[in-house]
Amino acid sequence: MNRKAVVGFVLIVLFSVSMFLMSAFPEAVGSHSISSASGHTSSPSIESVTVKDTNNDKSVTMDLNAYSAQDHLPNAYYNEMMGLTLTQNFTSLAYNVTAVAQTDGYGYGPAYVLNGLTDQGYWYQVDICYNWPKPYQIGGYTKGFRFGYEVWDPNGSSIFPTVLPCNVNFSGPVNGGDSVLLALDFSSGNVTMYARDWNTGSTAQISYYAYGATYFVGLTRRRSNSNGFFTGLMTEWYHVDPYYGDIQKVTYSERITALSSAWMWILEFNSADRTQPSLFSEKTLVVYSNPTQLQYFSSNGTTECSNAYEFITGMGDAHWLFDFDGTE
């Protein structure tokens, strides 16, 4: 058979098979409709979907283009955290962070997180994440920068959001190297989780019940409570394999209120099996007698430093990391 005849025969066979599958297994080939952001019903080729969280009566629009498949990508279970726990109490928290677009060899990236533990024991997190892992059942990661948030109850359980991963679109673009404000504040009986890109003006915001809380609690005797909750900053990164190395430099800053002291800490654990001990977990309490002098802390290949106004994770160029345009 000549090439044209072969191609024609193959196309006929493929068409026949697809027609059989659509008639025999309609649920397997996308026959279900879904409500798009415009309110119309359409096929699963839509670009976004709006889902309501019944626990908080909030609607969140998810960008489905961000969930393109990464074939055969293994799940990232090893959670590396580089943190700074504040020792003072605050009625509001606001830090600027550099949106560094960095990934590991599998394409997974970090989250830059502001954390607030309230006087009622609830834990609020707001972050900007890059190439953040999807749920393990789906696999892969969500491409680009996204707004993240999560709320945990005093028993250590995540209670919000309840229906989708906390990767939400900003109102506009966020680019690598931009300065992004992360903020937690009490307002009208809620805690507001807010982010703003100072370079592009893009924002994202969501609120959740405060449960009567009025301030965020600093910890003077330990880096976190028994649930791992704390008030402060954290660079968090899930890896496929145990990781012992540094990351690109990420700077958090707040120029108004000088910290008196803080816990610097670095840890890593297998999130798929919490019965296993941490791969490593080290901490140190630092006192900022000289508010502008950076104090350094290192563990298992990772370095961080801080003073009364800044917290920096990573010391620069790790050889395996990629910058935001995908080049080495």
C-alpha positions in Angstrom: 0.0 0.0 0.0 1.3 3.5 -0.7 1.7 6.1 2.1 -1.6 7.9 1.3 -3.6 4.7 1.4 -2.0 3.7 4.7 -2.8 7.0 6.3 -6.4 6.8 5.1 -6.9 3.4 6.4 -5.5 4.4 9.9 -7.8 7.4 10.1 -10.8 5.3 9.2 -9.9 2.8 12.0 -9.4 5.5 14.6 -12.7 7.2 13.7 -14.6 3.9 14.0 -13.0 3.1 17.4 -13.8 6.6 18.8 -17.4 6.3 17.6 -17.7 3.0 19.4 -16.3 4.4 22.6 -18.6 7.4 22.6 -21.7 5.2 22.2 -20.7 2.5 24.6 -19.0 4.6 27.3 -20.3 8.2 27.2 -19.0 9.0 30.7 -15.5 8.1 29.6 -15.2 10.6 26.7 -16.5 13.8 28.3 -20.2 13.7 27.6 -20.9 15.5 30.9 -21.4 19.2 30.7 -20.0 21.7 33.2 -20.8 25.3 34.1 -18.2 27.7 32.8 -17.2 31.1 34.2 -19.5 32.7 31.7 -22.5 30.8 33.1 -23.1 28.7 29.9 -22.8 24.9 29.7 -20.1 23.6 27.5 -17.8 20.6 26.9 -14.8 20.1 29.1 -12.7 22.3 26.8 -13.8 25.3 28.9 -11.1 27.6 30.3 -12.3 28.1 33.9 -14.9 26.8 36.4 -16.5 28.4 39.4 -17.0 26.3 42.5 -18.8 27.4 45.7 -17.3 26.4 49.1 -20.4 25.7 51.2 -18.5 26.0 54.4 -17.9 29.7 53.8 -20.4 30.5 51.1 -17.6 31.7 48.8 -17.1 31.2 45.1 -13.6 30.6 43.7 -12.8 30.6 39.9 -10.2 28.1 38.9 -8.1 28.4 35.7 -8.4 24.9 34.0 -5.6 25.7 31.5 -3.2 25.7 34.5 -4.1 22.1 35.0 -2.6 20.7 31.8 -1.2 17.2 32.2 2.4 16.5 32.9 2.7 12.8 31.7 4.3 10.3 34.0 5.4 12.9 36.5 6.0 11.3 40.0 4.3 12.8 43.0 6.3 15.2 45.3 6.0 13.9 48.9 9.1 15.3 50.6 8.1 18.6 52.1 11.0 21.0 52.8 10.3 24.0 55.0 12.5 27.0 55.8 10.8 29.1 58.4 10.9 32.1 60.7 8.7 32.0 63.8 7.9 35.4 65.4 8.0 35.7 69.1 5.8 38.8 69.4 2.0 39.1 69.1 0.4 41.0 66.2 -3.1 42.2 65.4 -2.2 42.2 61.7 0.7 40.9 59.6 2.1 42.2 56.3 5.3 41.2 54.5 6.6 41.8 51.0 8.2 38.8 49.3 10.1 38.5 46.0 8.2 36.2 43.6 11.1 34.0 42.5 10.1 31.6 39.7 12.2 28.6 40.4 11.6 24.9 39.8 13.4 21.6 40.5 14.2 19.0 37.8 10.7 17.7 37.7 9.1 21.2 37.3 7.8 21.5 40.9 8.2 24.9 42.6 7.8 26.5 46.0 5.3 28.5 48.0 6.2 31.7 49.8 3.9 31.8 52.9 2.8 34.2 55.6 1.4 32.3 58.6 -0.8 33.5 61.5 -1.7 31.4 64.6 -4.6 33.1 66.4 -5.3 33.3 70.1 -8.2 30.9 69.5 -5.8 28.2 68.1 -6.8 28.5 64.4 -4.0 28.7 61.8 -4.3 30.9 58.7 -1.9 30.8 55.7 -1.7 33.1 52.7 0.9 32.6 50.0 2.1 33.0 46.4 3.0 29.7 44.9 4.8 28.7 41.7 4.3 25.4 39.9 2.6 24.1 43.0 1.8 20.3 43.2 -1.8 19.3 42.4 -3.6 16.7 44.6 -1.8 13.4 44.6 -4.8 11.7 42.8 -4.2 14.0 39.8 -0.5 14.4 39.8 1.7 17.0 38.3 1.6 20.7 39.2 -0.3 23.9 38.5 1.7 26.1 36.1 2.8 29.6 37.0 2.2 31.9 40.0 -1.0 31.4 41.9 -2.6 32.8 45.1 -2.8 30.2 47.9 -4.6 30.1 51.2 -5.6 27.6 53.9 -7.2 27.5 57.3 -6.6 24.9 60.0 -8.6 24.2 63.2 -7.1 23.8 66.7 -7.2 20.0 66.3 -4.7 20.1 63.4 -7.3 19.6 60.6 -7.5 21.6 57.4 -11.0 23.2 57.2 -10.8 25.7 54.3 -10.9 25.4 51.4 -12.9 22.2 51.3 -13.4 21.4 47.6 -10.4 22.4 45.6 -6.6 23.0 46.0 -5.8 26.4 47.1 -4.4 27.6 43.8 -6.4 30.6 42.6 -5.8 33.1 39.9 -4.6 36.7 40.7 -6.7 39.4 39.0 -3.9 39.9 36.5 -0.3 38.8 35.8 2.4 38.1 38.3 5.9 37.9 36.9 9.2 36.4 38.2 11.0 39.0 40.3 8.0 41.0 41.2 7.5 42.3 44.8 4.3 40.8 46.2 2.6 41.9 49.5 1.2 39.1 51.7 -1.2 40.2 54.5 -3.3 38.7 57.2 -5.8 41.0 59.0 -8.9 40.9 61.2 -12.0 42.5 59.8 -15.7 42.2 60.7 -15.3 38.9 62.6 -13.2 37.4 59.8 -9.5 36.9 58.9 -8.7 38.4 55.5 -6.0 36.7 53.5 -4.7 39.1 50.9 -1.9 39.4 48.2 -0.9 42.3 45.9 1.7 42.4 43.2 3.3 45.9 43.5 4.7 45.8 40.0 1.5 44.8 38.1 -1.2 45.8 40.5 -2.7 42.3 40.4 -4.5 41.2 43.6 -6.2 38.3 45.2 -8.2 38.1 48.5 -10.4 35.8 50.5 -11.8 35.9 54.0 -12.7 33.2 56.6 -14.2 33.2 60.1 -12.0 34.4 62.9 -13.8 32.3 65.6 -13.6 35.2 68.0 -9.8 35.7 67.6 -8.4 39.2 67.9 -4.6 38.7 67.4 -1.9 36.4 66.1 0.2 34.7 68.7 4.0 34.8 68.9 5.9 31.8 70.3 8.8 32.5 72.7 9.7 28.9 73.9 9.4 26.8 70.7 9.2 27.2 66.9 5.6 25.9 66.7 2.8 24.4 68.8 2.0 20.7 68.9 0.2 20.9 65.5 3.1 22.6 63.8 1.3 25.9 63.8 3.1 29.2 64.2 3.1 32.9 63.3 5.7 33.9 60.8 7.2 33.2 57.4 8.0 30.1 55.5 9.3 29.0 52.1 7.8 25.5 51.5 8.8 23.1 48.7 7.6 19.6 47.9 10.2 17.4 46.2 9.9 14.0 44.6 13.1 12.7 46.4 14.7 13.6 49.7 16.4 16.9 49.1 19.6 18.2 50.7 20.6 21.4 49.0 20.0 25.1 48.7 17.5 27.2 46.7 17.6 30.5 45.0 17.5 33.6 47.2 14.0 34.7 48.4 13.6 37.8 50.5 10.7 38.7 52.8 10.7 42.2 54.3 8.8 44.5 56.6 10.3 47.9 57.3 7.9 49.3 59.9 8.0 47.1 62.9 11.4 45.7 64.1 11.4 42.2 65.5 13.0 41.7 68.9 13.7 38.0 68.3 12.6 35.0 66.3 13.1 31.2 65.7 14.9 30.3 62.5 14.4 26.7 61.5 14.7 24.2 58.6 13.0 20.8 58.3 12.0 18.1 55.9 9.6 15.2 56.2 7.7 12.6 54.1 4.2 13.9 53.8 2.9 10.6 52.5 3.9 8.8 55.7 3.8 11.0 58.8 4.7 7.9 61.0 8.2 8.2 59.8 10.5 10.6 61.6 11.6 13.9 59.9 14.5 13.6 57.6 15.9 16.5 59.5 14.6 19.2 61.8 16.8 21.9 63.3 16.1 25.3 64.9 17.8 28.2 66.6 16.5 31.2 68.6 18.1 34.5 67.5 17.9 37.9 69.2 18.2 41.0 67.1 20.3 43.2 69.4 21.6 44.9 66.2 18.4 45.2 64.1 20.2 45.4 60.7 22.8 42.7 61.2 21.9 39.5 59.4 22.2 36.3 61.4 22.7 33.0 59.5 21.4 29.5 60.0 22.2 26.4 57.9 21.1 22.7 57.9 21.5 19.9 55.5 22.7 22.0 52.6 20.1 24.8 53.0 20.9 28.3 54.4 18.7 31.1 55.7 19.3 34.4 57.4 17.3 37.1 59.1 17.5 40.5 60.9 14.8 42.6 62.6 13.3 43.5 59.2 14.1 40.8 56.7 14.0 37.0 56.3 16.0 35.4 53.5 15.8 31.7 52.4 18.4 30.3 50.1 21.8 31.8 49.2 21.5 32.1 45.5 22.2 29.9 42.5 21.8 26.2 43.0 23.1 24.5 39.9 20.0 22.4 39.2 17.4 25.2 39.5 15.8 27.0 36.6 14.8 30.6 36.2 11.4 31.8 35.2 11.8 31.5 31.5 12.8 27.8 31.7 16.5 28.2 31.0 19.3 27.0 33.1 
